[in-house]
Amino acid sequence: MKKKLVAFFATAGAAAVVIYLSGYHYIFKAIAKNIAPGPITPSSDDEEKFPSHLVSNAASKAWRKHPQYNSSILTETLTKELKKTRASSLLVIKDNELFFEQYWKDHHPPSLMNSFSMAKGILSLLVGCAIKDGSIVSENQLVSDLIPEYRNDPYGKHLTIRHLMTMQAGYDWKEEYNHPFAENSKQYFVEDLEEQALNVAFKEMPGQKYEYQSVAAQVLGIVLKRAVGKPLSDYLSQKLWKPLQMEYAAKWSVDNKGMEKAFCCIHATSRDFAKIGQLILQEGKWQGQQIIGKDFCAKMLTPTEENDAFGFTIWADDDSPVKCRFFYGFLGQFIIVIPGKNLIIVKTGFYNRLDVDEKKRPLQVNILVKEISALVAGREL
């Protein structure tokens, strides 16, 4: 028995050395971050596991409650779907009022939820703010203006900010979430995001085809940070969190060098995520102030020729009876905007097996849109 234990630990030690020398030492950080707190995979409740920058708010203002607030009963179909996909919150905003909200699994209105890739859409909103400010010329500005390392790259010198937002960057990056040696796993735990992102090579000319790549969002974050001359969390606070009078301060996870995880990880409440949706619904305008240019907001929501289900890091569905736009994050986080019905839906959860259509859009969005549209209509009749 003793010999077996010695052999086991010797093998484990050798494997650890190989992992470290192969450049996968971030795996040890992942284990350390996750074993003690509970889940060993990324979670919508990760905000205490990583260092973060505060996204401060000011003059917080709660949603005005609809006269029929929380008087609706969820349909059986919707209840089963939410239970199956381990929902943590569901909010509905109708006509700029809080129509419905419910929380599960020890979550409450002040609970901070991990945005995951919904942050990519918020990042595009911040690009719109920077264009309005003049810090960025336009979405067609060359990335090499701010990342000079790209100027001599045969592909990189053609990369634009728009290519990053529309996932047409052409990086040599495979989007993969299902094993610890994937680049996405490394990105989640790596100590220097800028070093990782800027060392990813190109495999083809930018603008030629759509391929969803989280590294594109991280590079966009680097570009935006350099353009505005301040941390992304400060810019988010200045341009969105304070003007929208968010109810709660948020947090944005950072690496060991203080760079925000631009591809994900804005921790905020569902009520405040709903205000992001309302801003989109109002074409970038808030209480008489044009926060983001109306033209840029329209471009954000317009699908590209290369992928008619995707705009500026915001998903589109013009194929269903009820058209919508939505922010989409790992494990089933959504901000859904339904202009035709003046509705916002926010749903958060913890489920990594959502079914998708041929355009990689989660079918749950259709369920939420259909069931809640009918629910709201039923209450108003």
C-alpha positions as CSV (number, residue, x, y, z in Angstrom):
1,M,0.0,0.0,0.0
2,K,2.8,2.4,0.9
3,K,4.6,1.7,-2.4
4,K,1.3,2.5,-4.3
5,L,1.0,5.8,-2.4
6,V,4.6,6.7,-3.1
7,A,4.1,5.9,-6.8
8,F,0.8,7.9,-6.9
9,F,2.4,11.0,-5.4
10,A,5.5,10.7,-7.6
11,T,3.3,10.5,-10.7
12,A,1.1,13.4,-9.5
13,G,4.2,15.5,-8.8
14,A,5.7,14.8,-12.2
15,A,2.4,15.7,-13.8
16,A,2.3,19.0,-11.9
17,V,5.8,19.8,-13.1
18,V,4.9,19.0,-16.7
19,I,1.7,21.2,-16.4
20,Y,3.7,24.1,-15.0
21,L,6.5,23.9,-17.6
22,S,4.0,23.6,-20.4
23,G,2.6,27.1,-19.6
24,Y,-0.6,25.8,-18.0
25,H,0.3,26.9,-14.4
26,Y,-2.9,28.9,-14.3
27,I,-4.7,25.6,-13.6
28,F,-3.2,25.6,-10.1
29,K,-4.8,29.0,-9.6
30,A,-8.1,27.7,-10.8
31,I,-8.0,24.8,-8.4
32,A,-7.0,27.1,-5.5
33,K,-9.8,29.5,-6.4
34,N,-12.5,26.9,-6.7
35,I,-12.0,24.0,-4.4
36,A,-12.5,25.8,-1.1
37,P,-15.5,27.9,-2.1
38,G,-17.4,25.1,-3.7
39,P,-17.9,24.7,-7.5
40,I,-14.8,23.8,-9.5
41,T,-16.1,25.5,-12.6
42,P,-16.9,29.2,-13.3
43,S,-20.0,30.3,-11.5
44,S,-22.5,33.2,-11.7
45,D,-21.5,33.9,-8.1
46,D,-17.8,34.3,-8.6
47,E,-17.4,37.9,-7.6
48,E,-15.6,37.1,-4.3
49,K,-13.1,34.7,-5.9
50,F,-11.2,37.3,-7.9
51,P,-9.8,40.8,-7.3
52,S,-12.0,43.4,-8.8
53,H,-12.4,47.1,-9.5
54,L,-15.4,48.9,-8.1
55,V,-17.9,50.4,-10.6
56,S,-19.4,53.2,-8.4
57,N,-22.9,54.6,-8.8
58,A,-24.3,57.9,-7.8
59,A,-27.8,59.2,-6.9
60,S,-29.2,55.6,-7.1
61,K,-32.7,55.4,-8.3
62,A,-34.9,52.3,-8.0
63,W,-37.3,51.2,-10.8
64,R,-40.8,52.5,-10.5
65,K,-43.0,49.5,-9.9
66,H,-45.8,48.8,-12.4
67,P,-49.4,48.9,-10.9
68,Q,-49.5,45.1,-11.5
69,Y,-46.1,44.4,-10.1
70,N,-45.6,40.7,-9.3
71,S,-49.3,40.0,-9.7
72,S,-48.7,37.5,-12.5
73,I,-48.2,33.8,-12.1
74,L,-45.5,32.2,-14.3
75,T,-46.8,29.6,-16.7
76,E,-46.0,26.0,-16.2
77,T,-43.8,25.9,-19.3
78,L,-41.8,28.8,-18.1
79,T,-41.6,27.5,-14.5
80,K,-40.2,24.2,-15.7
81,E,-37.7,25.8,-18.0
82,L,-36.4,28.1,-15.2
83,K,-36.1,25.2,-12.8
84,K,-34.3,23.0,-15.3
85,T,-31.8,25.7,-16.1
86,R,-31.2,26.6,-12.5
87,A,-32.4,30.2,-12.7
88,S,-31.2,32.6,-10.1
89,S,-33.3,35.6,-11.1
90,L,-36.0,36.7,-13.6
91,L,-37.0,40.3,-14.1
92,V,-39.5,41.9,-16.5
93,I,-39.6,45.6,-17.3
94,K,-42.7,46.8,-19.1
95,D,-43.1,50.4,-20.3
96,N,-40.1,51.5,-18.2
97,E,-41.6,50.0,-15.0
98,L,-40.7,46.9,-13.0
99,F,-43.5,44.5,-13.9
100,F,-42.2,41.2,-12.4
101,E,-39.2,39.9,-10.4
102,Q,-38.4,36.7,-8.7
103,Y,-35.2,35.2,-7.2
104,W,-34.1,31.7,-6.4
105,K,-31.2,29.9,-4.7
106,D,-30.6,32.5,-2.0
107,H,-30.4,35.4,-4.4
108,H,-32.1,38.8,-3.7
109,P,-32.4,42.2,-5.4
110,P,-28.9,43.3,-4.1
111,S,-27.2,40.1,-5.2
112,L,-24.3,40.7,-7.7
113,M,-24.5,38.3,-10.7
114,N,-21.7,37.5,-13.0
115,S,-22.5,38.9,-16.5
116,F,-20.1,36.6,-18.3
117,S,-20.2,37.5,-22.0
118,M,-23.0,40.0,-21.5
119,A,-20.0,42.2,-20.7
120,K,-19.0,42.1,-24.3
121,G,-22.2,44.0,-25.3
122,I,-21.6,46.5,-22.5
123,L,-18.1,47.0,-23.8
124,S,-19.5,47.9,-27.2
125,L,-21.8,50.4,-25.5
126,L,-18.6,52.0,-24.0
127,V,-17.0,52.1,-27.4
128,G,-20.1,54.1,-28.5
129,C,-19.5,56.5,-25.6
130,A,-15.8,56.9,-26.5
131,I,-16.8,57.7,-30.1
132,K,-19.2,60.3,-28.9
133,D,-16.5,61.8,-26.7
134,G,-14.0,61.8,-29.5
135,S,-11.6,59.4,-27.8
136,I,-12.2,57.0,-30.7
137,V,-12.6,58.2,-34.2
138,S,-15.2,55.7,-35.3
139,E,-15.8,51.9,-35.2
140,N,-13.7,51.8,-38.4
141,Q,-10.6,53.1,-36.7
142,L,-7.6,50.8,-37.0
143,V,-6.7,49.0,-33.9
144,S,-3.0,49.5,-34.7
145,D,-3.5,53.2,-33.9
146,L,-3.6,52.1,-30.2
147,I,-1.8,48.8,-30.4
148,P,1.4,49.6,-32.4
149,E,2.5,46.0,-32.3
150,Y,0.0,45.3,-35.0
151,R,1.4,47.8,-37.5
152,N,3.8,45.3,-39.0
153,D,1.6,42.3,-39.0
154,P,0.2,41.4,-42.5
155,Y,-3.2,40.8,-41.0
156,G,-3.2,42.8,-37.8
157,K,-2.5,46.1,-39.6
158,H,-6.0,45.8,-41.2
159,L,-7.8,45.0,-38.0
160,T,-10.5,47.6,-37.0
161,I,-12.5,48.2,-33.9
162,R,-15.6,47.1,-35.8
163,H,-13.9,43.7,-36.6
164,L,-13.4,43.1,-32.9
165,M,-17.1,43.9,-32.0
166,T,-18.5,41.8,-34.8
167,M,-16.3,38.8,-34.1
168,Q,-14.5,39.1,-37.5
169,A,-11.0,39.6,-36.2
170,G,-9.4,36.5,-37.7
171,Y,-7.4,35.4,-34.7
172,D,-5.9,31.9,-34.3
173,W,-8.1,31.1,-31.4
174,K,-10.5,28.3,-30.8
175,E,-13.4,29.2,-28.5
176,E,-13.6,26.2,-26.1
177,Y,-15.0,25.9,-22.6
178,N,-15.1,22.2,-21.9
179,H,-11.6,21.4,-20.7
180,P,-9.0,23.1,-18.4
181,F,-6.3,23.4,-21.1
182,A,-8.5,25.5,-23.5
183,E,-7.5,29.1,-24.1
184,N,-10.8,30.3,-22.6
185,S,-10.0,28.5,-19.4
186,K,-6.6,30.2,-19.3
187,Q,-8.2,33.5,-20.0
188,Y,-10.5,33.2,-17.0
189,F,-7.6,32.6,-14.6
190,V,-4.5,34.0,-16.3
191,E,-2.5,36.6,-14.3
192,D,-1.7,38.9,-17.3
193,L,-4.6,39.3,-19.7
194,E,-2.8,41.8,-21.9
195,E,0.2,39.6,-22.5
196,Q,-2.0,36.6,-23.3
197,A,-4.3,38.6,-25.7
198,L,-1.6,40.4,-27.6
199,N,0.4,37.2,-28.2
200,V,-2.5,35.5,-30.0
201,A,-1.6,35.4,-33.7
202,F,-3.8,35.9,-36.7
203,K,-4.8,33.1,-39.0
204,E,-6.6,35.1,-41.7
205,M,-7.5,38.6,-42.9
206,P,-9.9,40.4,-40.5
207,G,-13.4,41.1,-41.8
208,Q,-13.6,38.0,-44.0
209,K,-15.8,35.8,-41.8
210,Y,-17.5,35.6,-38.4
211,E,-16.0,33.5,-35.7
212,Y,-16.9,34.1,-32.0
213,Q,-13.6,34.6,-30.1
214,S,-13.4,35.9,-26.6
215,V,-9.9,37.2,-27.2
216,A,-11.4,39.8,-29.6
217,A,-13.3,41.3,-26.7
218,Q,-10.2,41.4,-24.5
219,V,-8.2,43.2,-27.2
220,L,-11.2,45.6,-27.6
221,G,-10.9,46.2,-23.8
222,I,-7.2,47.0,-24.2
223,V,-7.9,49.4,-27.1
224,L,-10.7,51.2,-25.1
225,K,-8.6,51.5,-22.0
226,R,-5.7,53.1,-24.0
227,A,-8.1,55.4,-25.9
228,V,-9.9,56.8,-22.8
229,G,-6.8,56.8,-20.6
230,K,-8.4,55.2,-17.6
231,P,-9.4,51.8,-16.2
232,L,-12.5,50.3,-17.9
233,S,-14.3,50.2,-14.5
234,D,-13.9,53.9,-14.0
235,Y,-15.1,54.6,-17.6
236,L,-18.1,52.3,-17.0
237,S,-18.9,54.2,-13.8
238,Q,-18.6,57.6,-15.5
239,K,-20.5,56.8,-18.7
240,L,-23.2,54.3,-17.6
241,W,-23.4,53.5,-13.9
242,K,-23.7,57.1,-12.7
243,P,-25.8,58.6,-15.5
244,L,-28.3,55.6,-15.3
245,Q,-28.5,56.0,-11.5
246,M,-27.9,52.3,-11.0
247,E,-29.3,51.1,-7.7
248,Y,-26.1,49.4,-6.6
249,A,-22.3,49.7,-7.3
250,A,-20.9,46.9,-9.4
251,K,-17.6,45.1,-9.6
252,W,-15.5,44.2,-12.6
253,S,-13.0,41.3,-12.1
254,V,-9.4,42.1,-13.0
255,D,-6.2,40.1,-13.4
256,N,-3.1,40.5,-11.2
257,K,-2.1,43.6,-13.0
258,G,-5.4,45.4,-12.7
259,M,-6.6,44.8,-16.2
260,E,-10.4,44.2,-16.4
261,K,-11.6,40.9,-17.8
262,A,-13.1,42.8,-20.8
263,F,-14.5,39.5,-22.2
264,C,-16.7,38.9,-19.1
265,C,-17.2,39.3,-15.4
266,I,-19.1,42.5,-14.6
267,H,-20.8,41.6,-11.4
268,A,-24.0,43.6,-11.0
269,T,-27.6,43.2,-9.9
270,S,-30.4,42.0,-12.3
271,R,-32.2,45.3,-11.7
272,D,-29.2,47.3,-13.0
273,F,-28.6,44.9,-15.9
274,A,-32.2,45.7,-16.8
275,K,-31.3,49.4,-17.1
276,I,-28.7,48.5,-19.8
277,G,-31.5,46.9,-21.7
278,Q,-33.7,50.0,-21.2
279,L,-30.9,52.2,-22.5
280,I,-30.8,50.1,-25.7
281,L,-34.6,50.3,-26.0
282,Q,-34.5,54.1,-25.8
283,E,-31.8,54.2,-28.6
284,G,-29.1,55.4,-26.2
285,K,-31.1,58.2,-24.5
286,W,-31.7,58.5,-20.8
287,Q,-33.7,61.2,-19.1
288,G,-33.2,63.6,-22.0
289,Q,-29.5,63.0,-22.3
290,Q,-28.1,61.1,-25.3
291,I,-25.6,58.8,-23.6
292,I,-24.7,57.0,-26.7
293,G,-25.1,58.3,-30.2
294,K,-28.4,57.2,-31.8
295,D,-26.7,56.2,-35.0
296,F,-24.1,54.1,-33.2
297,C,-26.9,52.4,-31.2
298,A,-28.6,51.5,-34.4
299,K,-25.4,50.0,-35.8
300,M,-25.0,48.0,-32.7
301,L,-28.3,46.3,-33.2
302,T,-27.9,45.8,-37.0
303,P,-26.8,42.2,-37.9
304,T,-23.8,41.9,-40.2
305,E,-23.8,40.5,-43.7
306,E,-21.5,37.7,-42.4
307,N,-23.9,36.7,-39.6
308,D,-27.5,37.9,-39.5
309,A,-27.8,36.8,-35.9
310,F,-25.0,39.1,-34.6
311,G,-24.4,42.9,-34.5
312,F,-21.8,44.7,-32.3
313,T,-21.4,41.9,-29.7
314,I,-25.2,41.8,-29.3
315,W,-27.3,38.9,-30.7
316,A,-30.2,39.4,-33.0
317,D,-33.4,37.4,-33.7
318,D,-35.4,38.6,-36.7
319,D,-36.5,35.1,-37.6
320,S,-39.1,34.6,-34.8
321,P,-42.6,36.1,-34.7
322,V,-41.4,38.5,-31.9
323,K,-38.2,40.2,-33.0
324,C,-35.6,40.9,-30.3
325,R,-32.0,41.7,-29.5
326,F,-30.1,40.2,-26.5
327,F,-27.0,40.2,-24.5
328,Y,-25.9,36.6,-23.9
329,G,-23.5,35.2,-21.2
330,F,-22.1,31.8,-20.3
331,L,-24.4,29.7,-18.1
332,G,-27.5,31.4,-19.4
333,Q,-27.3,35.1,-18.5
334,F,-29.6,37.3,-20.7
335,I,-30.6,40.9,-21.2
336,I,-33.4,40.6,-23.8
337,V,-34.8,43.8,-25.5
338,I,-38.1,43.5,-27.3
339,P,-38.7,46.9,-29.0
340,G,-42.1,45.9,-30.5
341,K,-43.6,45.3,-27.0
342,N,-41.5,47.8,-25.0
343,L,-40.3,44.9,-22.9
344,I,-37.0,44.1,-21.2
345,I,-36.3,40.6,-19.8
346,V,-33.3,39.8,-17.5
347,K,-32.7,36.2,-16.6
348,T,-29.6,34.9,-14.8
349,G,-28.7,31.3,-14.0
350,F,-26.2,28.5,-13.8
351,Y,-26.7,26.0,-16.6
352,N,-24.2,25.1,-19.3
353,R,-26.2,22.9,-21.6
354,L,-28.7,25.2,-23.2
355,D,-30.0,24.0,-26.6
356,V,-29.2,26.4,-29.5
357,D,-30.5,26.9,-33.0
358,E,-28.4,26.6,-36.2
359,K,-27.1,30.2,-35.6
360,K,-25.9,29.3,-32.1
361,R,-28.7,31.3,-30.5
362,P,-30.0,29.7,-27.3
363,L,-33.6,28.4,-27.7
364,Q,-34.4,29.6,-24.2
365,V,-34.5,33.2,-25.5
366,N,-37.5,32.2,-27.6
367,I,-39.2,30.5,-24.7
368,L,-38.7,33.6,-22.5
369,V,-39.9,36.0,-25.2
370,K,-43.0,33.9,-26.1
371,E,-44.1,33.1,-22.6
372,I,-43.5,36.5,-21.0
373,S,-45.0,38.4,-23.9
374,A,-48.2,36.3,-23.5
375,L,-48.1,36.8,-19.7
376,V,-47.8,40.5,-19.9
377,A,-50.5,40.8,-22.6
378,G,-52.8,38.6,-20.5
379,R,-52.4,40.8,-17.4
380,E,-53.2,43.9,-19.4
381,L,-56.4,42.7,-20.9
